[in-house]
Amino acid sequence: MQTLCLVLSLLFFNPKDLSPVLKEVSAYIASPGPRVLRPIEEAVALTSSSGTEIWRIENCQPVPLPKSDYGKFYMGDSYIVLQTKTGKGGSNLYDIHFWIGKDTSQDEAGTAAIKAIELDAVLGGRAVQHRELQGYESDKFLSYFKPCIIPLEGGIASGFKKPEEEEFETRLYVCGGNRVVKLRQVPFARTSLNHDDVFIVDTQNKIYQFNGANSNIQERAKALEVIQFLKEKYHDGTCDFAIIDDGKLGAESDEFWALFGGFAPLGKKVTSEDDDTSDTTAQLYSVTDVELKPIEGELSKGLLETRKCYLLDCGAEVFVWVGRATQLEERKAASQVAEDFVRSENREQTARITCVIQGHEPYSFKSNFDSWPVGSTAPSIEEGRGKVAAFLKKQGVGAAKGMSKSIPVNVEVPPLLEGGGKLEVWCINDNVKKPIPKDDIGKFYSGDCYIVLYTYPSGEKKEDYYLCCWIGKDSIEEDRKMAYMLANTFFNSLKGRPVQGRVFEGKEPPQFIALFEPMVVLKGGQSTGYKKSIADKGLTDETYTADSFALFRISGADMHNNKVVQVDAATTQLNSTECFLLQSENAIFLWQGNQSTNEQKQLASKIAAVLKPGVSVKNSREGKESNSFWLALGGKRSYTSEKASFGSARDPHLFTFSLKKGKFEVEEVYNFSQDDLLTEDIMILDTHEEVFVWVGQYVDVLDKESAFELGQKYIDRAASLDGLSPNVPLYKVTDGNEPSFFTTFFSWNHNRATMQGNSYQKKMALLFGASLALMLGAGPAAEETPTYKGYQGGLTQRASALAALTSAFNSPPTKSTPSAQDPSRGNQSGPTQRAAALAALTSALNPAAEPKTSPPKPLIRQGSQRASALAALSSAFNSSSETKVSSSKPIFRQASQRSAAIAALASVLTAEKKSPDVSPNKYAASPLSITSPPSDTKSEVDLSEAEDPEEVAKTNEEDSEPKEEIEKAEDESSDTIN
């Protein structure tokens, strides 16, 4: 108990009230007995860089796990996982997870929790702590162990089996998750299978992937990663694998179904409480005297008092928030209250508990609040780390490497666009765009809006495009909307290839500034709308002219920040770290601050020659200014000598989004990579300096058009929760056209980015090669297949029909009379005929296996083929049923069974005549044969049963109309631009 109290006393400490805590721990360390901090501290001292460290609890002590065992978690054990990440600000960010196996002992689980708190204390008391339960791990935890973790039986207490002692056991897994795989072993039985999930059967010699007809295509792709993992990890990379599609028969599917005792209809998916994804309204409680008191009303940051602890119940996750100024007893009580709370709610085995300290709240916590003002500051990281390091050193316990000093921040030049391109600029005026003369490109007025198009050479492509709207801070709303609309016209006329952006004055990104030599921002505006606006408001027109009295600030001189801005002509605008140009009616002064650079001075001279050609420049060094300079500026006054702050560097974050009941919500993708950019999705990348909306190739057309609206929703949300600037640059990036300033945030593989197909096809080709993917039906030459809901329902129905037919064919033979055995009466032809009928039926129900030809013909052939299959099947059943047998009861039973089979087949072949639901399903299952985006796919369902060629032709003409309208719209857009 004493150990727990001491450890808890260090938890979430405030640097200002740390002294009493350190005295208490110092007295404990001086007392006889083992030191609490020693075991975990010695291990932490070995690491000072980003990465993962894992300890297993053995005999109530954390023991470092060999790197070769990372990813192996035994059900009977508990583990501590430390994830360290060096942030752009220079300091380390820590996440501590303690993983509890379902068979672990209570003592081991308790030790893991205590040692996690110890570890947090050694690291400075600012780590986010997570309790992870087997089978209910957080996405963040799973992201450390891609593609998946597979808990193993046994543990340190019960002993581990050696590989040679283990007998291979065939296992059935259900594979879920779009970006992190949640693999769960289920009973090996046909009843575990369904049409909605992806399953993996791991046998000794072969691995099977079963794709339910309605399964998520992205889960199919992730399952391929698991197959590769199992193959390498447990089969030495030598076993075979097979892909089994629900509703399709073949040689390998026969092998698969034989494992389950034969092919039979699958039941519906059985949902459990664990699968419940319904929304849970977050409830906040204050922790007072070991009791929870609910706090009513809307959640806001103002409800959290720095001298209290709180519990936030979010359903699957429970947060414990600890104020910086809380007392030790309150902190200890909060941890126990959280454990008691989940136990009382019967969520002890499912709910995750996450502890956060005031000032270090993750986005997942803040997102539950309506707003999160940035006003208050977190406790000094260096102050806290320094005190702990000094204390540990005094006690003879060395602090972790890198604790006492931060890592210097290196300022790097961001990736810029390729040079040598063509730059065009238009200004919006009177609802049209007017080209800017070449000599004036680079000059922007605050009251106007502009469209910038940069065309530049790029690798394998002939050229790439950078398309931006620049929005002046004083521009009117009508000009902004017109700029957006005309930029969209540009975008569509260039077939959606440009990187499209919206850039606001004062927040220009480096790649935008670098296009101009230099960029100059002037006061006022030239558009008719701006002039009318200031006249209506009775304001003075301050639009810059060559004769204006004006002051210009020169802050940077490098290619990516050489921007010149006109500021108010007042002494208070001066800054010792910058250069300024003061333009009067007949003179121009160059004022150089004592802390400015020669490069800034050279740029200032260049700008002076542009503003006042032929006028000599009067140089004024700070402290040696002439009276005429101060007189022109209106007199000498005080000004700053501090360098302008641009905010601290922030790490990039990748998000997926959802709209639940009209509310925009995002979910972070942890430890993201290029693989997380799934071609069926829209992703949001927030670098804090820019926001990118990445649009996959297979995204629905309407969603593609709303990319900027979705990005703006995110910015509005992040501005209220995370301090993001409302005017941050916003980009739309399309799949396959990613620029260098986007790919720099990934370990980018250009060949992977240019691969064709959906997520499943790309993953198949990436893991197993394009030739094998083509052989399995996942290559670019495969036939297109609709991905609509009606088609998915057809697959499920076909699977059931095939199961019924198989059962009918394979029914036990009845005892017959001798005459029934006479070949002349057709008995021998029955099995052959049935086999032929089943083969014809299988071919009819698997049109993807046919060679690809022109669209109308195979559709007619499919209808004839299915009719022939039905006729052959009826003939097979009828001829067989005419055979005389000894008993009438079996004949009646067979006839009923075959009638049911024919009815099922007829239902399948006629159901598709109905118009399907053609609304695209974002996460719809997609057969391997898809090779083009859903937006370009023609629905073939209505045509598949057409018997009249004229009707087919008529339908095709109707389908071609939208395409003609699109081409016509593009031509009109081109005419508008030209």
ZITA-V275237 format. One record per pair of residues at least 4 apart in sequence whose C-alpha atoms are under 7 Angstrom apart, sorted by the first residue. I is the first residue (numbers start at 0). J is the second residue. D is the distance in whole Angstrom. If there is no record, write none. Layout:
I:J:D
I:J:D
This chain:
0:4:6
1:5:6
2:6:6
2:35:7
3:7:6
3:113:7
4:8:6
5:9:7
5:24:6
6:10:7
6:116:6
6:117:6
7:116:7
7:331:6
8:20:6
8:327:6
9:20:7
9:120:6
10:116:6
10:119:7
10:120:6
10:124:6
11:124:5
11:125:6
11:321:7
11:356:6
12:17:6
12:124:6
12:323:7
13:17:6
13:323:5
13:324:7
14:382:7
14:383:5
17:21:6
18:22:6
19:23:6
20:24:6
21:25:6
22:26:6
23:27:6
24:28:6
25:29:6
26:30:6
28:34:6
36:40:6
36:117:6
37:41:6
38:42:7
38:61:7
39:43:6
39:61:7
39:118:6
40:44:6
40:121:7
41:45:7
43:399:6
44:398:7
44:399:4
44:400:6
46:400:7
47:400:5
47:401:6
49:83:5
49:84:5
49:85:6
50:82:6
50:83:5
50:84:7
51:80:7
51:81:6
51:82:5
51:83:6
52:80:6
52:81:5
52:82:7
53:63:6
53:64:6
53:78:7
53:79:6
53:80:5
53:81:6
54:61:5
54:62:5
54:63:4
54:64:5
54:78:6
54:79:5
54:80:7
55:61:5
55:62:5
55:63:6
55:64:6
55:77:6
55:78:4
55:79:6
56:60:5
56:61:5
56:62:6
56:77:6
56:78:6
56:107:6
56:111:7
57:61:6
57:62:6
57:155:7
59:107:6
59:110:6
64:68:7
65:69:7
70:144:6
70:148:6
71:148:7
71:150:7
72:150:5
72:151:6
73:100:7
73:150:5
73:151:5
73:152:6
73:153:6
73:154:5
74:100:4
74:101:6
74:102:5
74:103:7
74:150:6
74:151:6
74:152:5
74:153:6
74:154:6
75:100:6
75:101:7
75:102:4
75:103:4
75:153:5
75:154:4
76:99:7
76:100:6
76:103:5
76:154:5
76:155:7
77:98:6
77:99:5
77:100:6
77:103:6
77:107:6
77:108:6
77:111:6
78:97:6
78:98:5
78:99:7
78:111:7
79:96:6
79:97:4
79:98:6
79:111:6
79:115:7
80:95:6
80:96:5
80:97:6
81:94:6
81:95:5
81:96:6
82:93:6
82:94:5
82:95:6
83:91:6
83:92:6
83:93:5
83:94:7
84:91:6
84:92:5
84:93:7
85:89:6
85:90:6
85:91:4
85:92:6
86:90:6
86:91:6
86:92:6
86:650:6
87:648:5
87:649:6
87:650:6
88:408:6
88:647:6
88:648:5
88:649:7
89:405:6
89:406:5
89:407:6
89:408:6
90:405:6
90:406:6
93:126:5
93:127:7
94:126:5
94:127:5
94:128:6
95:115:7
95:126:7
95:127:6
95:128:5
95:129:6
96:128:6
96:129:5
96:130:6
96:131:6
97:111:6
97:112:7
97:115:7
97:129:6
97:130:5
97:131:6
98:130:6
98:131:5
98:132:6
99:103:7
99:108:6
99:131:6
99:132:5
99:133:6
100:132:7
100:133:5
101:133:6
103:107:7
103:108:7
104:108:6
105:109:6
106:110:6
107:111:6
108:112:6
109:113:6
110:114:6
111:115:6
112:116:7
113:117:6
114:118:6
115:119:6
116:120:6
117:121:6
118:122:6
119:123:6
119:124:5
119:125:7
119:126:6
120:124:5
123:383:6
123:384:5
123:387:6
125:356:7
125:359:7
127:354:6
127:355:5
128:353:5
128:354:5
128:355:7
129:352:6
129:353:5
129:354:7
130:351:5
130:352:5
130:353:6
131:135:7
131:136:5
131:137:7
131:351:6
132:136:6
132:348:7
132:349:7
135:349:6
136:140:6
136:141:7
137:141:6
138:142:6
138:179:6
139:669:6
141:145:7
141:147:7
141:179:6
142:179:6
142:669:6
142:670:6
144:148:6
146:179:7
146:180:6
146:224:6
146:225:6
147:180:5
147:181:7
147:182:7
153:157:6
153:158:6
153:159:6
154:158:6
154:159:6
155:159:7
160:164:6
160:165:6
161:165:7
167:203:6
169:201:6
169:202:5
169:203:7
170:187:6
170:200:6
170:201:5
170:202:7
171:184:6
171:185:6
171:186:7
171:187:5
171:198:7
171:199:6
171:200:5
171:201:7
172:182:6
172:183:5
172:184:4
172:185:6
172:198:6
172:199:5
172:200:6
173:182:6
173:183:5
173:184:6
173:185:7
173:196:7
173:197:6
173:198:4
173:199:6
174:180:7
174:181:6
174:182:5
174:183:7
174:197:6
174:198:6
174:218:7
174:222:6
175:180:6
175:181:5
175:182:6
175:218:6
176:180:5
176:181:6
176:218:6
177:217:5
177:218:5
177:221:7
178:675:6
180:221:7
185:191:7
186:191:7
188:259:6
189:259:6
190:265:7
190:266:7
192:265:7
193:211:6
193:265:6
193:266:6
193:267:6
193:268:5
194:211:4
194:212:5
194:213:6
194:214:7
194:795:7
195:211:5
195:212:7
195:213:5
195:214:4
195:268:7
196:210:7
196:211:5
196:214:5
197:209:6
197:210:5
197:211:6
197:214:6
197:218:7
197:219:6
198:208:6
198:209:5
198:210:7
199:207:6
199:208:5
199:209:6
200:206:6
200:207:5
200:208:6
201:205:7
201:206:5
201:207:7
202:206:6
204:238:5
204:239:7
205:238:5
205:239:5
205:240:5
206:226:7
206:239:6
206:240:5
206:241:6
207:240:6
207:241:5
207:242:6
207:243:7
208:241:6
208:242:5
208:243:6
209:242:6
209:243:5
209:244:6
209:245:7
210:214:6
210:219:7
210:243:6
210:244:5
210:245:6
211:244:7
211:245:5
212:245:5
212:791:6
212:794:6
212:795:6
212:924:7
213:791:6
213:923:7
213:924:5
214:924:5
215:219:6
215:922:6
215:923:6
215:924:5
216:220:6
216:759:6
216:922:7
216:923:6
216:924:5
216:925:6
217:221:6
217:758:6
217:759:6
218:222:6
219:223:7
219:759:6
220:758:6
220:759:4
220:762:6
221:225:7
222:226:6
223:227:6
224:228:6
225:229:6
226:230:6
227:231:6
228:232:6
229:233:5
229:234:7
230:234:5
230:235:6
230:236:5
230:237:7
230:238:6
231:235:5
231:236:4
234:238:6
241:251:7
243:252:6
245:798:7
246:794:6
246:795:7
246:797:6
246:798:4
247:845:7
248:252:6
248:841:7
249:253:6
250:254:7
251:255:6
252:256:6
253:257:6
254:258:7
256:260:6
256:261:5
256:262:5
257:261:5
262:802:6
263:802:5
264:798:7
264:799:5
264:802:5
270:274:6
271:275:7
279:313:6
279:314:6
280:313:7
281:311:7
281:312:6
281:313:5
281:367:7
282:311:6
282:312:5
282:313:7
283:293:6
283:294:6
283:310:6
283:311:5
283:312:6
284:291:6
284:292:5
284:293:4
284:294:6
284:309:6
284:310:5
284:311:6
285:291:6
285:292:5
285:293:7
285:308:6
285:309:4
285:310:6
286:290:6
286:291:5
286:292:7
286:308:6
286:309:5
286:310:7
286:333:6
287:291:6
289:332:6
289:336:6
298:368:5
298:369:6
299:368:5
299:369:6
299:370:6
299:371:7
300:368:7
300:370:7
300:371:6
304:322:7
305:322:4
305:323:6
305:324:5
305:325:7
306:322:5
306:323:7
306:324:5
306:325:4
307:321:7
307:322:5
307:325:5
308:320:6
308:321:5
308:322:6
308:329:7
308:330:7
308:333:7
309:319:6
309:320:5
309:321:7
310:318:6
310:319:5
310:320:6
311:317:6
311:318:5
311:319:6
312:316:7
312:317:5
312:318:7
313:317:6
315:350:5
315:351:6
316:350:5
316:351:5
316:352:6
317:350:7
317:351:6
317:352:5
317:353:6
318:352:6
318:353:5
318:354:6
319:353:6
319:354:5
319:355:6
320:354:6
320:355:5
320:356:6
320:357:7
321:330:7
321:355:6
321:356:5
321:357:6
322:356:6
322:357:5
323:357:6
325:329:6
325:330:7
326:330:6
327:331:6
328:332:6
329:333:6
330:334:7
331:335:7
332:336:6
333:337:6
334:338:7
335:339:6
336:340:6
337:341:6
338:342:6
339:343:6
340:344:6
341:345:6
341:346:5
341:347:5
341:350:7
342:346:6
342:347:5
346:350:5
355:359:7
355:360:6
356:360:7
357:377:7
358:376:7
358:377:4
358:378:7
360:364:6
360:365:7
361:365:7
362:366:6
365:371:7
365:720:6
366:720:7
370:719:5
370:720:5
371:719:6
371:720:4
371:721:7
372:719:7
372:720:7
373:722:6
379:383:6
380:384:6
381:385:6
382:386:6
383:387:6
384:388:6
384:402:6
384:403:6
385:389:6
385:403:5
386:390:6
387:391:6
388:392:6
388:398:5
388:402:7
388:403:6
389:393:6
390:394:6
391:395:6
391:396:5
391:397:6
391:398:6
392:396:5
392:397:5
392:398:7
398:402:7
401:405:7
414:739:6
414:740:5
415:510:5
415:740:7
416:510:6
417:455:6
419:455:7
420:453:7
420:454:5
420:455:4
420:456:7
421:453:6
421:454:5
421:455:6
422:452:6
422:453:5
422:454:7
423:451:6
423:452:5
423:453:6
424:434:6
424:435:6
424:440:7
424:449:7
424:450:6
424:451:5
424:452:6
425:432:6
425:433:5
425:434:4
425:435:5
425:449:6
425:450:5
425:451:7
426:432:5
426:433:5
426:434:6
426:435:7
426:448:6
426:449:4
426:450:6
427:431:6
427:432:5
427:433:6
427:448:6
427:449:6
427:478:6
427:482:7
428:432:6
428:433:7
428:526:5
428:527:6
429:527:6
430:478:7
430:481:6
435:439:6
435:440:6
436:440:6
441:515:5
441:517:7
441:518:5
441:519:6
442:518:6
442:519:5
442:520:6
443:519:6
443:520:5
443:521:6
444:471:7
444:520:6
444:521:5
444:522:6
444:523:6
444:524:5
445:471:4
445:472:6
445:473:5
445:474:7
445:520:7
445:521:6
445:522:5
445:523:6
445:524:6
446:471:5
446:472:7
446:473:4
446:474:4
446:523:5
446:524:4
446:529:6
447:470:7
447:471:5
447:474:5
447:524:5
447:525:7
447:526:6
448:469:6
448:470:5
448:471:6
448:474:7
448:478:6
448:479:6
448:482:7
449:468:6
449:469:5
449:470:7
449:482:7
450:467:6
450:468:5
450:469:6
450:482:7
450:486:7
451:466:6
451:467:5
451:468:6
452:464:7
452:465:6
452:466:5
452:467:7
453:464:6
453:465:5
453:466:7
454:462:7
454:463:6
454:464:5
454:465:7
455:462:5
455:463:5
455:464:6
456:461:6
456:462:4
456:463:6
457:461:6
457:462:5
457:463:6
463:497:7
464:496:7
464:497:4
464:498:6
465:497:5
465:498:5
465:499:6
466:497:6
466:498:6
466:499:5
466:500:6
467:499:6
467:500:4
467:501:6
467:502:7
468:482:6
468:483:7
468:500:6
468:501:5
468:502:6
469:501:6
469:502:5
469:503:6
470:474:7
470:479:7
470:502:6
470:503:5
470:504:6
471:503:6
471:504:5
472:504:6
474:478:7
474:529:6
475:479:7
475:528:7
475:529:6
476:480:6
477:481:6
478:482:6
479:483:6
480:484:6
481:485:6
482:486:6
483:487:6
484:488:6
485:489:6
486:490:6
487:491:6
488:492:6
488:972:6
489:493:6
490:494:7
490:495:5
490:497:6
491:495:5
491:969:7
492:969:6
492:972:6
492:973:6
496:736:6
498:730:7
498:731:6
498:732:5
499:730:6
499:731:5
499:732:7
500:729:6
500:730:4
500:731:6
501:728:6
501:729:5
501:730:6
502:506:7
502:507:6
502:728:5
502:729:7
503:507:6
503:726:6
503:728:7
506:726:7
506:727:6
506:728:7
507:511:6
507:512:7
507:728:7
508:512:7
509:513:6
509:559:5
509:560:6
510:514:7
510:559:6
512:518:6
512:559:6
512:560:6
512:561:7
512:562:7
513:558:5
513:559:5
517:561:6
517:562:6
518:561:7
518:562:5
518:563:6
519:562:6
519:563:5
519:564:6
520:563:6
520:564:5
520:565:6
521:543:6
521:564:6
521:565:5
522:541:6
522:542:5
522:543:6
522:565:6
523:540:7
523:541:5
523:542:4
523:543:6
524:529:6
524:542:6
526:530:6
527:531:6
528:532:6
529:533:6
530:534:6
531:535:6
532:536:6
533:537:6
533:538:5
533:540:7
534:538:6
543:547:6
545:610:7
546:584:5
547:583:7
547:584:7
548:582:5
548:583:5
548:584:6
549:565:7
549:568:6
549:581:6
549:582:5
549:583:7
550:565:6
550:566:6
550:567:7
550:568:5
550:579:7
550:580:6
550:581:5
550:582:6
551:563:6
551:564:5
551:565:4
551:566:6
551:579:5
551:580:5
551:581:7
552:563:6
552:564:5
552:565:6
552:566:7
552:578:6
552:579:5
552:580:7
553:562:7
553:563:5
553:577:6
553:578:5
553:579:6
553:599:7
553:603:7
554:562:7
554:577:5
554:578:7
555:560:5
555:561:5
555:562:7
555:599:6
556:560:6
556:561:5
556:598:6
556:599:5
556:602:6
557:561:5
568:632:7
569:632:6
569:633:7
570:632:6
570:635:6
570:636:6
570:638:7
571:636:7
571:637:6
571:638:5
572:638:7
573:638:6
573:639:7
574:592:7
574:638:6
574:639:5
574:640:5
575:592:4
575:593:6
575:594:6
575:595:7
575:639:7
575:640:5
576:592:6
576:593:7
576:594:4
576:595:5
576:640:6
576:641:7
576:642:6
577:591:7
577:592:5
577:595:5
578:590:6
578:591:5
578:592:6
578:595:6
578:599:6
578:600:6
578:603:7
579:589:6
579:590:5
579:591:7
580:587:7
580:588:6
580:589:5
580:590:6
580:603:7
581:587:6
581:588:5
581:589:7
582:586:6
582:587:4
582:588:7
583:587:6
586:614:7
587:616:5
587:617:6
588:616:6
588:617:5
588:618:6
588:619:7
589:616:7
589:617:6
589:618:5
589:619:6
590:618:6
590:619:5
590:620:6
590:621:7
591:595:7
591:600:7
591:619:6
591:620:5
591:621:6
592:620:7
592:621:5
593:621:6
595:599:7
596:600:7
597:601:6
598:602:6
599:603:6
600:604:6
601:605:6
602:606:6
603:607:6
604:608:6
605:609:7
606:610:6
607:611:6
608:612:5
619:623:6
619:624:5
620:624:6
624:628:6
625:629:7
626:630:6
627:631:6
628:632:6
629:633:6
629:634:5
629:635:6
630:634:5
649:686:7
649:687:6
650:686:6
651:684:7
651:685:6
651:686:4
651:687:7
652:684:6
652:685:5
652:686:6
653:667:6
653:668:5
653:671:7
653:683:6
653:684:5
653:685:6
654:665:6
654:666:5
654:667:4
654:668:6
654:682:6
654:683:5
654:684:6
655:665:6
655:666:5
655:667:6
655:682:5
655:683:6
656:664:6
656:665:4
656:666:6
657:663:6
657:664:5
657:665:6
658:662:5
658:663:5
658:664:6
659:663:7
671:675:6
672:745:6
672:746:7
673:745:6
673:746:7
673:747:6
677:695:7
677:758:6
678:695:4
678:696:5
678:697:6
678:734:7
678:757:6
678:758:6
679:695:5
679:696:7
679:697:5
679:698:5
679:921:7
680:694:7
680:695:5
680:698:6
681:692:7
681:693:6
681:694:5
681:695:6
682:692:6
682:693:5
682:694:7
683:691:6
683:692:5
683:693:6
684:690:6
684:691:5
684:692:7
685:689:6
685:690:5
685:691:7
686:690:6
687:723:6
688:727:6
689:727:6
689:728:5
689:729:6
690:727:7
690:728:6
690:729:5
690:730:6
691:729:6
691:730:5
691:731:6
691:732:7
692:706:6
692:710:6
692:730:6
692:731:5
692:732:6
693:731:6
693:732:5
693:733:6
693:734:7
694:698:7
694:703:7
694:732:6
694:733:5
694:734:6
695:733:6
695:734:5
696:734:5
696:932:6
697:932:5
697:933:6
698:702:7
698:703:6
699:703:6
699:919:7
699:934:6
700:704:6
700:934:6
701:705:7
702:706:7
705:709:6
706:710:6
706:731:7
707:711:6
707:731:7
708:712:6
709:713:6
710:714:6
711:715:6
712:716:6
713:717:6
714:718:6
714:725:6
715:719:7
715:725:7
716:720:6
717:721:5
717:722:7
717:723:6
718:722:5
718:723:4
718:724:6
718:725:6
732:736:7
732:737:6
733:737:7
735:752:6
735:753:6
737:741:6
737:742:7
738:742:6
739:743:6
742:747:6
748:752:6
749:753:6
750:754:6
754:761:6
755:761:7
756:760:5
756:761:6
756:779:7
756:929:7
756:930:5
756:931:6
757:761:6
757:930:7
758:762:6
759:763:6
760:764:6
760:777:5
760:778:7
760:927:6
761:765:6
762:766:6
763:767:6
763:772:6
764:768:4
764:769:4
764:772:5
767:771:6
767:772:7
768:772:6
769:773:6
769:778:7
770:774:6
771:775:6
772:776:6
772:777:5
772:778:5
773:777:5
773:778:4
776:781:6
776:927:6
776:928:5
777:781:7
777:927:4
777:928:5
778:928:7
779:930:5
781:928:5
781:929:7
782:847:6
782:851:6
782:928:5
782:929:7
783:928:6
783:929:5
783:930:6
784:928:7
784:929:6
785:790:7
785:936:7
785:938:6
786:790:6
786:923:7
786:924:7
786:925:6
787:791:7
787:916:7
787:917:6
787:918:7
787:919:6
787:920:7
788:792:6
788:916:6
789:793:6
789:915:5
789:916:6
790:794:6
791:795:7
792:796:6
793:797:6
794:798:6
795:799:6
796:800:6
796:907:6
797:801:6
797:907:6
798:802:6
799:803:6
800:804:6
800:900:7
800:903:5
800:904:6
801:805:6
802:806:6
803:807:6
803:900:6
804:808:6
804:900:5
805:809:6
806:810:6
807:896:6
807:897:6
807:900:7
813:889:7
814:884:7
814:885:6
815:819:6
815:883:7
815:884:4
815:885:5
816:884:6
816:885:6
819:824:7
819:826:7
819:882:6
819:883:6
819:884:7
820:826:6
821:826:7
822:826:6
822:827:6
825:829:6
828:832:6
829:833:6
829:875:6
829:879:6
830:834:6
831:835:6
832:836:6
832:875:6
833:837:6
833:872:7
833:875:5
834:838:6
835:839:6
836:840:6
836:868:6
836:871:5
836:872:5
837:841:6
838:842:6
839:843:6
839:868:5
840:844:6
840:865:7
840:868:5
841:845:6
842:846:7
843:861:7
843:864:6
843:865:5
847:928:7
852:857:7
854:858:7
855:859:7
855:951:7
856:860:6
857:861:6
858:862:7
858:942:6
858:943:5
859:863:6
859:943:6
859:944:7
859:945:6
859:946:7
860:864:6
861:865:6
861:943:6
862:866:6
862:943:6
862:944:5
862:945:7
863:867:6
864:868:6
865:869:6
866:870:6
867:871:6
868:872:6
869:873:6
870:874:6
871:875:6
872:876:6
873:877:6
874:878:6
875:879:6
876:880:6
876:897:7
877:881:6
887:891:6
888:892:6
889:893:6
890:894:6
891:895:6
892:896:6
893:897:6
894:898:6
895:899:6
896:900:6
897:901:6
898:902:6
899:903:6
900:904:6
901:905:6
902:906:6
903:907:6
904:908:6
905:909:6
906:910:6
911:940:6
911:941:7
912:940:7
912:941:6
912:944:6
914:941:6
925:929:7
931:935:7
931:936:7
932:936:7
939:943:6
942:951:6
945:950:7
945:951:6
947:951:6
948:952:6
949:953:6
950:954:6
951:955:6
952:956:6
953:957:6
954:958:6
955:959:6
956:960:7
959:963:6
960:964:6
961:965:6
962:966:6
963:967:6
964:968:6
965:969:6
966:970:6
967:971:6
968:972:6
969:973:6
970:974:6
971:975:6
972:976:6
973:977:6
